[in-house]
Amino acid sequence: MKLRQLLEQIEYKCIQGTVETDVKNLVNDSRKVEEGSLFFCIKGAVTDGHTYILDVVAKGAKTLVVQDVPAVPADVTVIQVADTRYAMALMSAAYFGYPANEMRIIGVTGTKGKTTTTYMVKSILESAGYKVGLIGTIEAIIGDEVIPAHNTTPESYTIQEYFRRMADAGCQVVVMEVSSQGLMLERTAGIPFEIGIFTNIEPDHIGPAEHESFEDYLECKSRLFKQCRLGILNADDAHLEEILKGHTCEVETFGLSEKAGVRAENMRLVSRPGYLGIAYTVSWKDKMGNAFGQMIVDSSNADAGNLAQNTGETRFDVEIDIPGKFSVYNSLTAIAICRHFRVGVKDICSALKEAKVKGRVELIKVSDEFTLMIDYAHNAMALESLLETLREYHPHRLVSVFGCGGNRSKLRRYEMGEVSGKLADLTVITSDNPRFEEPEAIIADIVTGIEKTDGRYITIADRKEAIAWAIHHGEPGDIIVLAGKGHEDYQEIRGVQYPMDERVLIREILEEDANK
């Protein structure tokens, strides 16, 4: 491909060489450079790509995209731009033939709920016959191919490569998580989002390697609503006005309050041994009401719930197999999105019943007497939210099984210990990813936090043994939550990731019990 074609959407200066040069591939990792590569010199938090210029030129890079002008051989073309990350995003889109233009792109941002919302949207749209690609924290899904994720929002080149593969595979829609880091680092620059979603925001990801302040975090999240055609936002979030500051999109809202355009009412907790869920009635009355209501009636959904079409109002009942108020928000978000795809109520309700997200309040059937679940809650805020939600179901006992990662802040350990001590009836403290620390030392830090409370606890360093103990000592009506690992399928010890999936551990425990 000619360099000129890659540059058509950006402002630049050709410092040396010619834009008619041929480009074999695009690279921002110096280790992947080969003869004919174009290399982006990215100024990162840890390294500056400009320092690798002599190395990549020696390997055969014939084009450099830079912010700082280097001295290089005359046969190397040098393109100067204001921001090499932004240039990489737009040039990657051009390299792959602007695949996002061939599909409808939905971006979901927020502190919590992104992952679950994306899977719910995928489930609903696929039940209605759409072919849907997904990019998120756990994985990217392209047709039948599943690619484990390294970042919530991948680098821009990877996003565009996924888009190209999705379009070629016949995907009509892509639903993707859009992290604040992804927005800040221009990974999503140039993507023509049809719909942008805001779930909620709380102080998180604040620190030297992420956002310098909560205000910076807010501002980065808000960028999505200057880049989408339609924004659908949580009307109940205290920071809604700040997220919408300077927005350029149409705006719709969802929530529990009367001001929300798409609203959940009459919430009911659903509980029985081995099962937790929540039910509610969804309603809306807005400019889309008549058309959407008529479409629902035409799709013969009498068995899908309490449906009404009256002067533009639509109402129907929903039950989901994921507990908690936050699950209402997540599913309501998915409904607010999918009504723009003219999906019938029957498809919405059946898909929400079936939607499951690995490691997000994931119920694992082990007994008819008590409930066991796996969740990714790996900091105090997430663990507190989870345990408070589960307490609303009035369990006989709430049992929390968790550990903390090594080579991370000790404060997190103290805080998680204190939270579990206050909210759980019993805590089983175990190992997570100890990395280069001793598991017993990490456990001792957690104990320091839990001993600020009156909470009961035991310590079992081996995670499989801890899970087995919790299962073997489960009592009727208990809720047992395995927190911290979620979708992860490894245990990191001294720089090595060993296979360890809690679902596999549970299956092994049950099989061992059956063979005794």
Salt bridges, closest charged atoms under 4 A:
GLU20 OE2 - ARG4 NE 2.84
ASP22 OD1 - LYS2 NZ 3.09
ASP29 OD2 - ARG31 NH2 2.86
GLU34 OE2 - LYS24 NZ 2.98
GLU35 OE2 - LYS62 NZ 3.85
ASP48 OD1 - HIS50 ND1 2.75
ASP55 OD2 - LYS59 NZ 3.76
ASP68 OD2 - LYS43 NZ 2.78
ASP75 OD2 - LYS62 NZ 3.27
GLU102 OE1 - ARG164 NH2 2.86
GLU126 OE2 - LYS122 NZ 2.68
GLU145 OE1 - ARG165 NH2 2.43
GLU155 OE2 - ARG85 NH1 3.08
GLU155 OE1 - ARG187 NE 3.96
ASP168 OD1 - ARG164 NH2 3.21
GLU194 OE2 - ARG104 NH2 2.87
GLU194 OE2 - ARG229 NH2 3.82
GLU202 OE2 - LYS112 NZ 3.33
ASP204 OD2 - HIS205 NE2 3.45
GLU210 OE2 - HIS205 ND1 2.78
ASP216 OD2 - HIS211 ND1 2.92
GLU219 OE1 - ARG223 NH2 2.92
GLU242 OE1 - HIS239 ND1 2.77
GLU250 OE2 - ARG229 NH1 3.73
GLU250 OE1 - LYS287 NZ 3.74
GLU252 OE1 - ARG339 NH2 2.87
GLU252 OE1 - HIS340 NE2 2.86
GLU265 OE2 - ARG263 NH1 3.18
GLU265 OE1 - ARG315 NH1 2.87
ASP286 OD2 - ARG339 NH2 2.91
ASP303 OD2 - LYS346 NZ 3.93
GLU313 OE2 - ARG315 NH1 3.81
GLU319 OE2 - LYS353 NZ 3.50
ASP321 OD1 - LYS353 NZ 2.82
ASP321 OD2 - LYS356 NZ 3.77
GLU362 OE1 - ARG503 NH2 2.93
ASP368 OD1 - LYS365 NZ 2.90
GLU418 OE2 - LYS422 NZ 3.36
ASP425 OD2 - ARG391 NH2 3.39
ASP432 OD1 - LYS485 NZ 3.74
GLU437 OE2 - ARG413 NH2 2.51
GLU438 OE2 - ARG494 NH2 2.65
ASP445 OD2 - LYS410 NZ 3.82
ASP445 OD2 - ARG413 NH1 2.86
GLU475 OE1 - HIS396 NE2 2.66
GLU475 OE1 - ARG397 NE 3.68
ASP478 OD2 - ARG397 NH2 2.72
GLU488 OE1 - LYS485 NZ 2.99
GLU492 OE1 - ARG435 NE 3.73
ASP501 OD2 - LYS358 NZ 3.57
ASP501 OD1 - ARG503 NH1 2.58
GLU502 OE2 - ARG463 NE 2.69
GLU508 OE1 - LYS464 NZ 3.04
GLU512 OE2 - LYS464 NZ 2.94
ASP513 OD2 - HIS472 NE2 2.79
ASP513 OD1 - LYS516 NZ 3.71
